[in-house]
Amino acid sequence: MSTDRLQQLEAMYAENPKELFVLYALALEHVKLGNEEQSLEYFENVLSVSRSYLPVFYQYAVFLHDKDIQKAIMLCHEGIMLASKQNKSKTKVELLSLLAYLSDNN
């Protein structure tokens, strides 16, 4: 992905380092660039700021599937519970599907 986008996100992060969308976008951008350590850091930052940012659970679990499958499974479980609380049935179904895949490959 474009380094311009990364620079824009980093500038937004500098202005507000607790903005969940920016942290999440930085994590995804680093995934695209193959920067695993930075991806991990930003995913963890999202969760440390708020454990109610639902989009992070699926993407973080996908990121971890071949690195730490137990943590990926735990993220799916937590995301499923959160999706139920937030009445986000589509996200819940996606997380259930990912959980089944991860469980089959564990």
Number of C-alpha atoms within 10 A of each C-alpha: 10 9 10 9 13 16 12 13 18 17 13 14 17 10 10 12 14 15 14 20 15 20 27 22 20 24 28 22 21 19 19 13 15 11 13 15 11 17 24 17 14 23 23 18 17 23 17 10 14 13 14 16 16 19 13 24 28 22 20 23 26 20 20 18 19 13 11 11 18 16 14 25 24 14 22 27 17 16 26 24 14 19 22 12 11 13 11 13 13 10 20 22 13 15 26 17 13 19 22 14 13 19 13 8 10 11
